[in-house]
Amino acid sequence: MDPRVNFERWSKTCMQVGIVPDERDYRRLRRAWNGLGRHYHTLTHLDSCLAELDRTRAAAVRPAEVELALWFHDAIYRTWRHDNEARSADWAATVLGAAHADVAGRVLQMILATRHDEEGFGGDTALVVDIDLSILGAPPEVYERFERAIRREYWWVPGRRYAQERSTVLARFLDRAAIYQHDLFYQRLEQAARANIAAALGKLGAAR
């Protein structure tokens, strides 16, 4: 189902950043990504992110750190909280340990960037951000499934309020000069992402 999310790959990534792979950490991560209430932010999303990394690995400065950031970026995910990325980053730092503070600092920055509330990132951080956002440029039918899955994750938000708040989030992406910050993703996905978001905003507007 999720061929890239396996202990062999996790182990290789850990060793590349200088830590001994612990199967308990791997199993904890899998359980977290498999948590109740997840419909998009699942192991399938993680697998898709790893697939995108495999396509663009040559563009990464420190590919193992990029991969570790992806393994952790949505490890903690509660739709009613606003500190998911920070808590996920703290978890990654704990696994890395004090002996790898320099690696942890870079990985933490990449994970926090997936809050998507800032622009102007470059290098590996831009790569992580764009990989996380690659779903926005998916074929329309895939993007529509993504929007439905996000709505299911926010099942507890009333319809009109959800339409308004989701519209605000999506409109911020359209207001940017560029949704994707890395050239590889901009060239491949920018136009499709803008078309998908515009269509989604039209549907959300009808629900408000």
C-alpha positions as CSV (number, residue, x, y, z in Angstrom):
1,M,0.0,0.0,0.0
2,D,2.8,2.4,1.0
3,P,5.9,0.8,-0.5
4,R,8.4,3.5,0.5
5,V,7.3,3.7,4.2
6,N,9.3,0.8,5.5
7,F,11.9,0.1,8.1
8,E,14.7,-0.5,5.6
9,R,14.3,3.0,4.2
10,W,13.9,4.5,7.6
11,S,17.1,2.8,8.7
12,K,19.1,4.0,5.7
13,T,18.0,7.6,6.3
14,C,18.9,7.4,10.0
15,M,22.3,6.1,9.2
16,Q,22.9,8.8,6.6
17,V,22.4,11.5,9.3
18,G,24.5,9.7,11.8
19,I,22.1,8.1,14.1
20,V,21.5,4.4,14.9
21,P,18.1,3.4,13.6
22,D,15.7,2.3,16.3
23,E,12.7,0.2,15.2
24,R,10.7,1.5,18.1
25,D,11.0,5.1,16.7
26,Y,9.9,3.7,13.3
27,R,6.9,1.9,14.8
28,R,5.9,5.0,16.8
29,L,6.0,7.1,13.6
30,R,3.9,4.6,11.7
31,R,1.3,4.6,14.5
32,A,1.2,8.4,14.6
33,W,0.6,8.6,10.8
34,N,-2.1,5.9,11.1
35,G,-3.9,7.9,13.9
36,L,-7.7,8.1,14.1
37,G,-9.3,11.0,12.2
38,R,-6.7,11.2,9.5
39,H,-8.0,11.0,5.9
40,Y,-5.3,12.9,4.0
41,H,-2.4,13.2,6.4
42,T,-1.8,9.5,6.4
43,L,0.9,7.1,5.5
44,T,-0.2,7.5,1.9
45,H,0.6,11.2,2.0
46,L,4.0,10.3,3.5
47,D,4.6,7.8,0.8
48,S,3.7,10.3,-1.9
49,C,6.1,12.8,-0.3
50,L,8.9,10.2,-0.4
51,A,8.1,9.5,-4.1
52,E,8.4,13.2,-4.9
53,L,11.7,13.3,-3.1
54,D,12.9,10.3,-5.2
55,R,12.1,12.3,-8.3
56,T,14.0,15.4,-7.1
57,R,16.7,14.0,-4.8
58,A,19.5,15.3,-7.1
59,A,18.3,18.8,-6.3
60,A,18.8,18.4,-2.5
61,V,21.9,19.7,-0.7
62,R,21.4,17.2,2.2
63,P,18.9,14.7,0.9
64,A,18.9,12.5,4.0
65,E,17.9,15.6,6.1
66,V,15.2,16.4,3.6
67,E,13.9,12.9,3.9
68,L,14.0,12.9,7.7
69,A,12.0,16.2,7.7
70,L,9.4,14.5,5.5
71,W,9.1,11.5,7.8
72,F,8.3,13.8,10.7
73,H,6.5,16.8,9.2
74,D,3.0,15.7,9.9
75,A,3.8,13.0,12.4
76,I,1.7,14.9,15.0
77,Y,-1.5,16.2,13.4
78,R,-4.6,17.4,15.3
79,T,-6.9,19.6,13.4
80,W,-8.0,21.5,16.5
81,R,-4.4,22.4,17.4
82,H,-2.0,25.1,16.0
83,D,1.3,23.7,17.1
84,N,1.4,20.4,15.2
85,E,4.5,21.3,13.2
86,A,6.3,22.5,16.3
87,R,5.5,19.3,18.2
88,S,6.6,17.2,15.2
89,A,9.8,19.1,15.0
90,D,10.5,18.6,18.7
91,W,9.9,14.9,18.2
92,A,12.5,14.8,15.4
93,A,15.0,16.7,17.6
94,T,14.5,14.1,20.3
95,V,15.2,11.2,18.0
96,L,18.3,13.0,16.6
97,G,19.6,13.8,20.1
98,A,21.9,16.4,21.5
99,A,24.9,15.0,19.6
100,H,23.3,16.0,16.3
101,A,22.2,19.5,17.1
102,D,23.3,20.9,13.8
103,V,21.3,18.4,11.9
104,A,18.3,18.9,14.2
105,G,18.4,22.6,13.7
106,R,18.1,22.2,9.9
107,V,15.5,19.5,10.1
108,L,13.5,21.6,12.6
109,Q,13.5,24.6,10.2
110,M,12.3,22.4,7.3
111,I,9.4,21.0,9.4
112,L,8.3,24.4,10.7
113,A,8.3,25.7,7.2
114,T,5.5,23.2,6.4
115,R,3.1,25.5,8.3
116,H,3.0,27.3,4.9
117,D,2.6,30.7,6.6
118,E,5.8,32.2,5.2
119,E,7.5,32.5,1.8
120,G,11.0,33.1,0.5
121,F,12.6,29.8,1.5
122,G,15.4,28.3,-0.6
123,G,17.4,25.2,-0.9
124,D,16.4,22.1,1.0
125,T,13.7,24.0,2.9
126,A,12.0,25.0,-0.3
127,L,12.2,21.5,-1.5
128,V,10.4,20.1,1.6
129,V,7.7,22.8,1.4
130,D,7.1,22.2,-2.3
131,I,7.0,18.4,-1.9
132,D,4.4,18.9,0.9
133,L,2.4,21.1,-1.5
134,S,2.7,19.0,-4.6
135,I,-0.9,17.7,-4.1
136,L,-2.1,21.2,-5.1
137,G,-0.8,20.6,-8.7
138,A,-2.2,17.1,-9.0
139,P,-4.7,16.1,-11.7
140,P,-8.1,17.7,-11.0
141,E,-9.8,14.5,-9.9
142,V,-6.9,13.7,-7.5
143,Y,-7.1,17.3,-6.1
144,E,-10.8,17.0,-5.6
145,R,-10.3,13.8,-3.5
146,F,-7.7,15.8,-1.5
147,E,-10.2,18.5,-0.7
148,R,-12.8,16.0,0.3
149,A,-10.3,14.3,2.6
150,I,-9.3,17.6,4.3
151,R,-13.0,18.3,4.9
152,R,-13.4,14.9,6.6
153,E,-10.5,15.8,8.8
154,Y,-12.3,19.0,9.8
155,W,-15.6,17.2,10.3
156,W,-16.2,19.1,13.5
157,V,-16.2,22.6,11.8
158,P,-19.7,23.8,10.7
159,G,-20.2,24.0,7.0
160,R,-20.2,27.8,6.5
161,R,-17.4,28.4,8.8
162,Y,-15.3,25.7,7.1
163,A,-16.0,27.2,3.7
164,Q,-14.9,30.6,4.9
165,E,-11.8,29.5,6.6
166,R,-10.7,27.0,3.9
167,S,-11.3,29.8,1.3
168,T,-9.0,32.1,3.3
169,V,-6.2,29.4,3.4
170,L,-6.5,28.7,-0.4
171,A,-6.7,32.4,-1.4
172,R,-3.4,33.1,0.4
173,F,-1.7,30.7,-2.0
174,L,-3.2,32.4,-5.0
175,D,-2.1,35.8,-3.7
176,R,1.5,34.7,-3.8
177,A,3.7,35.6,-6.7
178,A,4.5,31.9,-6.8
179,I,3.0,28.9,-4.9
180,Y,6.1,26.8,-5.5
181,Q,9.5,28.2,-4.5
182,H,11.7,25.6,-6.1
183,D,12.1,25.8,-9.9
184,L,11.5,22.1,-10.4
185,F,8.1,22.3,-8.8
186,Y,7.2,25.7,-10.2
187,Q,7.8,24.6,-13.8
188,R,5.9,21.4,-13.4
189,L,3.0,22.2,-11.1
190,E,2.4,26.0,-10.7
191,Q,-0.3,26.4,-13.4
192,A,-2.2,23.2,-12.4
193,A,-2.1,24.2,-8.8
194,R,-3.6,27.7,-9.5
195,A,-6.3,26.1,-11.7
196,N,-7.2,23.6,-8.9
197,I,-7.3,26.2,-6.2
198,A,-9.4,28.5,-8.3
199,A,-11.9,25.7,-8.9
200,A,-12.0,24.8,-5.2
201,L,-12.6,28.4,-4.3
202,G,-15.6,28.5,-6.6
203,K,-17.1,25.5,-4.9
204,L,-16.4,26.9,-1.5
205,G,-18.0,30.2,-2.4
206,A,-21.2,28.5,-3.3
207,A,-21.3,26.9,0.1
208,R,-20.9,30.1,2.0
